[in-house]
Amino acid sequence: MGGKVNLYLDDESLNRWHSLPSGYRSQIVRQALLNQNVDDPQEYDKLLIQEKRRKLSMIEKDLMRLLVKKEEIMLEIKDLEAKTDFDQVQVPKDTIIPERYQMANKFWNQMIKQAPMDKEFMIGFKPSKIMTMGKRTGYTGLEMYFAIRKNYARVHMYIYNRKDVTRTMEMYEHFKKSKSVIENDFGEPLIWQESSKTARRIIHEVHGVDIWNDQTWPNAIEEMIDSMDRLWGALKPHIENL
């Protein structure tokens, strides 16, 4: 009594397999098994290596599939956030909030208390339990963000047209053509981030801040607010020609 089994073949072996008559394939496999000396430790190890490489290949394919799914979900979240006043979304009381998010919430509250409220990008700014807070600019595909990380903070323009990736790249290239002028108006070099396939960022980082040490917050907040004003002031004149 026999049974069916699955075989994993590399590309070269697979091409050879398909070139053989179907009835002849099983005969070759049976003969190879009869001739195989599996009592030889080295031969057994070789077979084991092949099997583990096969499993590793399958894992890598699964990871790629999950990364694609992650990107799809992130885009869906962005679309949903664009349709709602996300700053006003209430977190359910029974939700367990990670400590770093709680610290970020305290940081944003301190920023509200410390910042002059006549600053353009501070009007209506509300604390949240997330590490990044976005502000809509009134221009489609352009948003300004404050962000706090473990040991640095940043302000940046986020360039992302949800319906047209080509338009996203056109807007970014429009700003980049005036890079020297923008950086001169800002007062120092900026980070022109091009790592994403669908979005771009123009960033200024603020160092010397530790999310776990509130003694470092006041100076960081002051620099973030000043940097946001300067960054927006340097970029805004170039929006009119988009």
Protein Blocks (a to p, Z undefined) as FASTA:
>chain_A
ZZdddddddfklmmmmmmpcfklmmmmmmmmmmmpcfkbmklmmmmmmmmmmmmmmmmmm
mmmmmmmmmmmmmmmmmmmmmmpcfklpccdfklccdfklmmmmmmmmmmmmmpcfkbfk
lgopacdfbfbdcddehighiacdddddfkbccdddddddfklmklmmmmmmmmmmmmmm
mmmmnopacdddfkbfkbccdddddehiafklmklmmmmmmmmmmmmmmmmmmmmmmmmm
ZZ
